[in-house]
Amino acid sequence: MKDEELLNNERREKILSPHPLSFMKFQFLCIFLLIWGIIVGWIVNFSEWQSGFVNNFFFALSFWGIGLLLAGIIASLSTVRWSIFILYLTVFLTGTLIIYWQGIQNSIGIFAPIYTIIASIIGFLLVEWYRRSHKYIITDQRLIFKGGIATKRERSLRYENVVEYDSESGVLGQIFGFGTIIPQTPSGVGMGSDSAMAAGGVALGEKKAKLFGLIGGEKEVQTPRTRTYYELHGVYPFKEVKQLLEKHKQGSAPTTHHKEQVAFQQQQIDIQKQMRALLKMQKEEKEELPTPPIKDKTTSEEE
Amino acid sequence: MEGSPIDIVIFAPLAPILGVLLFWFIQLLFIESQKYLIEKIRPKHEPLCRFTNFLGVLYQSICHALGYTLTKSGISDFYISVNYGRVSPKKEKKGIFEWISNAFLFMGPFFIPAVLIILYLFLLGFKGFETIIPAQVLYLKYTFGGQLTTYGVNLYNFTNNFLNFLVNLNLLHPGHFGFLLLLIFLGLGIRPSHIGEKKVDRVNMIYDLKNIWKLITHKPIYIILLFSVTYLFFYISLLLGQIWYIIFFSFLGWLSIISIVALFITHMILYLIKTTDEIIGRKKYLLYIIIPLSYILARIFFHYIKADFDLSTSLFIMILSTILVLYLSKRKKKEKKTQKFKTKIDIKSLEKIDEGETDER
């Protein structure tokens, strides 16, 4: 952050970016691709089952693809994100297209593992690029969130607008000392919702009509969540940053003692106002009454 | 069946118990030594230490939860963090059930994680789980000596096969590589009393032993009951002419052996980390590169030039090259250190010059 971007009398205290392992949920997808590439390469070329794959293109392709797609389905179901399945499907379809386009069906044993490993490396690089696009600046007056690969986003949050901080640190975070802090505002920024849906199917009878009724219910739970650009995602050192933010929040928010003091001062002002009004009234009354003649000091002394 | 009745009835069941106790004690010593090493590397490798803590807490909590499950207490709360674990039962059961749950908490981490390795070995097709009765003690198998010999032979056979398997590990085989990782994780986590965020002096081997002693002396009746069940198990095996009793204790012995080997391997790794820390500069990274590089090069070499012991030789080359690079790096560092106060010209030659000068005068 350049100094000219700072406000008057604003002091920059920390510039943070997410820890390299804080995007493990994305990195894990790449790790799986890497491991699967190695396993496929080993099974198809070096294992005792190697002979089963020789001159059997469809068997090798199915083995490679089923492993990828099955992992995609499991990951998607467990995280309720079909984008993971779509990602693995894209990797598989692109690989298959390249094989047919280049006519390298006989070399699938070499191509599939190398392609999967390359895909995982590209994935790692993309995640790293995404991670590096984040920048969080802590000043003594506000929090500045910056990020975005193509579209640059920026959010500035003053400490007096923060209601509370929600923080979390997973196992990796606890081991490496990083964690995520989500500042919440009265307007609801920093809150997301988790929704779960339960559905059941009922067949209404074969003779009348083969209808399939769907009974469902949805439950929504408000939970602290926001985009990684709008939170302090995987910041290190977690405890220190948390303490610093709490300190700033405390400094900007009025405490009970402050409130009492303000109320007392208000009382004082009221009393002063009343006194002033009283004095004014007295003055006015005096002005209305005829003033007695004032004795001349010098003449009396002479007398 | 030969042997005196007192020997068979009273002493014979004790033989494998003593064997298990001996190995368990060796395990305790290794754990204590590992804790010492971890404390040494802690300032520079805080995340690694936290990771070992997490593994320790994880194993402890799993064992405790297993204890509650087996005693049908149920689990209402299961919480694990890097420094702390908590398992709460659904129903607070007292008496023997509580005692068993606590026994799982204190004793479980020594044995239960090793069961995972046994299962993994089984999946890898390891052939070392055979239990035999040596021909020499066939007629004395239910005596103290016979039991001890059988236990020893079974343990020897397993250890032999297990070590043979280890020296022939194919690190380019995903299954074998996974096995090594699991073994390392097991070795890092076998700690009944974990090291917390800060060093706590009272948490050591004596602390563990005190805990176990408290468990025993708190309700001696349960220990008597446990011994009675063990003896009963022996008598049933004796009456039916089976070797179930010795098989059971051999299994416990295998678990101890696995744990000791895992602890030994982690010792080597921790020692390597500790020694590498002493090397200044980027040279220390060379050491971490040389480990996989030497192994892969050796494997490529043996792929083209066929040899009988290619797997074990590759491992040997890897270990040897690591030691060599470590030695050379440390030697250079030592030389640098000693050269700090050395003059550019040799002192002896300086003396000669001095003498020459005085002669001239």
Contacts between the chains, C-beta under 8 A, distances in Angstrom:
chain1	res1	chain2	res2	distance
A	35	B	174	7.6
A	38	B	174	6.3
A	39	B	174	5.3
A	42	B	172	7.4
A	42	B	173	7.0
A	42	B	174	5.8
A	46	B	172	7.7
A	171	B	54	6.3
A	171	B	80	7.9
A	171	B	82	7.1
A	174	B	50	6.5
A	174	B	54	7.3
A	174	B	81	6.1
A	174	B	82	4.0
A	174	B	83	8.0
A	175	B	47	5.1
A	175	B	50	4.5
A	175	B	51	5.0
A	175	B	54	6.3
A	175	B	82	6.0
A	176	B	47	4.9
A	176	B	50	7.8
A	177	B	46	7.5
A	177	B	47	7.2
